[in-house]
Amino acid sequence: MTRILVVPENLRLLSAQLQQTAGGLQGVEGRVGSALGGLAWEVHQKANVDGQANHARSQARALAAQA
């Protein structure tokens, strides 16, 4: 029979690391949004980049949620 050894302190450390990583991803998401908002582009080009940025932000949110 297989046994799993659980060390609560190691789980707490891993949880803290994952929360820190999630926070970092959320920070990157915010910085990317701010950077895109500060750019002065033609409407057509901006619309294309905004779609890609929104996709990237949603992926970052999903990763942060999983973490």
C-alpha positions as CSV (number, residue, x, y, z in Angstrom):
1,M,0.0,0.0,0.0
2,T,1.3,3.4,-1.0
3,R,1.6,6.0,1.8
4,I,1.8,9.8,1.4
5,L,3.8,11.7,3.9
6,V,2.4,15.2,4.5
7,V,4.5,17.8,6.2
8,P,2.2,20.7,7.2
9,E,5.0,23.3,7.3
10,N,6.2,22.3,3.8
11,L,2.6,22.7,2.6
12,R,2.4,26.2,4.2
13,L,5.7,27.2,2.5
14,L,4.5,26.0,-0.9
15,S,1.2,27.8,-0.4
16,A,3.0,31.0,0.4
17,Q,5.2,30.6,-2.7
18,L,2.2,30.0,-4.9
19,Q,0.4,33.1,-3.5
20,Q,3.5,35.2,-4.1
21,T,3.6,33.9,-7.7
22,A,-0.1,34.6,-8.2
23,G,0.5,38.2,-6.9
24,G,3.4,38.6,-9.3
25,L,1.3,37.5,-12.3
26,Q,-1.4,40.0,-11.3
27,G,1.2,42.7,-11.0
28,V,2.5,41.9,-14.5
29,E,-1.1,42.0,-15.8
30,G,-1.6,45.4,-14.4
31,R,1.7,46.8,-15.7
32,V,0.9,45.4,-19.2
33,G,-2.5,47.1,-19.1
34,S,-1.0,50.4,-18.0
35,A,1.7,50.2,-20.7
36,L,-0.8,49.6,-23.4
37,G,-3.1,52.4,-22.2
38,G,-0.2,54.8,-22.4
39,L,0.6,54.1,-26.1
40,A,-0.6,56.4,-28.8
41,W,-1.4,54.2,-31.8
42,E,-3.7,54.3,-34.8
43,V,-7.1,52.8,-34.0
44,H,-6.7,49.8,-36.3
45,Q,-3.3,48.8,-34.9
46,K,-4.5,49.3,-31.3
47,A,-7.6,47.2,-31.8
48,N,-5.4,44.2,-32.9
49,V,-3.0,44.6,-30.0
50,D,-5.8,45.1,-27.5
51,G,-7.3,41.7,-28.5
52,Q,-4.0,40.0,-28.0
53,A,-3.3,41.8,-24.7
54,N,-6.8,40.9,-23.4
55,H,-6.1,37.2,-24.3
56,A,-2.7,37.4,-22.5
57,R,-4.3,39.0,-19.4
58,S,-7.0,36.4,-19.2
59,Q,-4.4,33.7,-19.4
60,A,-2.4,35.4,-16.6
61,R,-5.6,35.6,-14.5
62,A,-6.2,31.9,-15.0
63,L,-2.6,31.0,-14.0
64,A,-2.9,33.2,-11.0
65,A,-6.2,31.5,-10.0
66,Q,-4.7,28.1,-10.4
67,A,-1.7,29.1,-8.2
